[in-house]
Structures are given as structure tokens and as C-alpha cells.
Amino acid sequence: MDTYSRHCILELWECNRELLNDIKFVEKMMTDAALQAGAEVREVTFHQFAPQGVSGVVIVSESHLAIHTFPEHGYASIDVFTCGKRIDPKKAASIIAQKLEANRIYEMNVERGLGEMHIVEDFNS
């Protein structure tokens, strides 16, 4: 079995604070991003924190997408982890950043399952 996987880690700042605190929106957005990237959704679980914030995960056959939001800071922490080369995690990450209306995006891409970790600018290069 091939262990190659790609992990796209996003730091999203200056996001729409109302959207960051809307559990229904965040859950649908994350699920839709997984589907639009071509992943097969298996399970979805999200939690609304008091007084604010949402955390959740979309388990896909190819691995997972996770989010933690901090509306008070306009910030979201995102992980898009996919096994194999069929699904492009950057596609899902781009959809999420756009939907949250992020004005500052910091991204790190890591190739995994190769023995040592490889941080890359673009998975396709």
C-alpha cells in the first residue's frame, strides 16, 4: 500500500467573523470543499463552543479536513490531509479560504509518508 500523502495547513486571518461562528455554514462549507475536491465523505462532526467558535472534522476515504475557528480574532486554522495523488488538498483549501472571505492566507504544504517530511511550495512542482 502506498503511504504517500499531502497535508495542506492553512492559517486564515481577517475572515468574516459571523461566518466563523456559524456552525451550519462551517459544516456545509467543509463538506462541500471535500466533495468539490473529489473526496468521498464518510463522517462529519462539528461542535459549537460558547461563547463562540466552531471546531469540526470531515472524515473522507482519503483522510480528513479539520477546522478550528476563533471568531473573536477573525482567524481559522485548517488542515486538509489527503492520501494518494487523486485528491488535490490545495483545491479544498482554496475553496475554504474563499468561502470564509479570508484576507490574509498563510499556507504550508507537506508531503508525508515518504520517510522524512518534505515542505513544498506546490505539490505539482
N, C-alpha and C positions, 0 to 999 in steps of 0.2 A: 504494500500500500504506500502510495506517495504521501509524504508528510509535508510537502511544500504548502505554505500558506502566506497570506498577505494581511497585514494589520495596518489599517489607516487610523491614526489617532488625531482627533481634532480638538482644538481649543477655540470655541466660538465666543466672541465678545461683541458687545453693543448689539445684542439681539433684541427682538421685540419682547419686552418683559411680560406682556399679557399672554403671549403665545407660550412662553417658557413655563407658565403656571397653569396652563390649560391641559389637564391630563388627557382628555378625549382627543384634542388636537395632536398632542405629542405622540400618543399611542398610534393614531392613524397615520401620522407623518412617518414615523419609524417603520411601520408595517408596509406602507406604500413604497418607501425608499428601498426596502428589501426586495419587494416584488418587482419594482421597476428595474432593479439591478439584475434581475433574473434569478433571485434566490427562491428557494422553496420554504415557506414559513411553516414551522412545526408548532411552536408555542409562543404566546405573548403574555407578558405580565408587567404591570405598571403600578406604581404606588404614588399617591398624592401626600406630600408632607404638610404639616401645619407648623407655622402659618403659611409657608409657601415652598414650592419646589416639587419636582417630579423626578422619579428615577424609574427606569424600566429596561427591559431586555426583550428583544425579539430573537428567539432561537430559530435558526434556519438549518436546513440539512447541511449547509456548507459551513456553519459555525454560529456566529451571533452578531447582533448590533446592540449596543448598550448606550444609554444616555443618563446623565445626571444634570439637572438644571438648577440654577441659582438665580431666580428672577430678580432678587434684590441687587444683584451685580450685573444683570444683563448677560449672564455667562452660561454656557453649556459645555459639558465635557462629553465627547463622543468617542466610541470605539466601534469600528467596523472591521470585523475579523472574518476572513473567508479562506477556506481550504481549497486548494487546487487553483487552476487558472481560468476556470469557466466564468466565474463571477468577478466583476471588477469592483472592489470595495470603494474606489475613488468615485464611481458613479453614484453610489448610495450616499457617500459623504457629501458630494456636491449638492445633491437634492436636499439633504438635511440643512446644510448651511443656507441655501437659498430660501427654503421654507421658513426658517427661523429669522430671516432677514438680518443675518449677521453682517456687521460692517468691518470687523476685524477677524481674520481667519488665520490660525496657525495650524499647520499640518505636518505630521511626521509619518512617513511610510516605512514599515519594517517588513522585510522578508523573513519568514520564520520557517522552521523545520528543515533547515539546511545544515545544522550543526552549530554554527555561530550566527549571531544576529547581524543582519545587513540593513542599514538605514539607506534608503534610496530616495532620489528626488522624484522619480516617476517609475512606476512598476513596469512600464512599457519600454523603458530605455535600456 
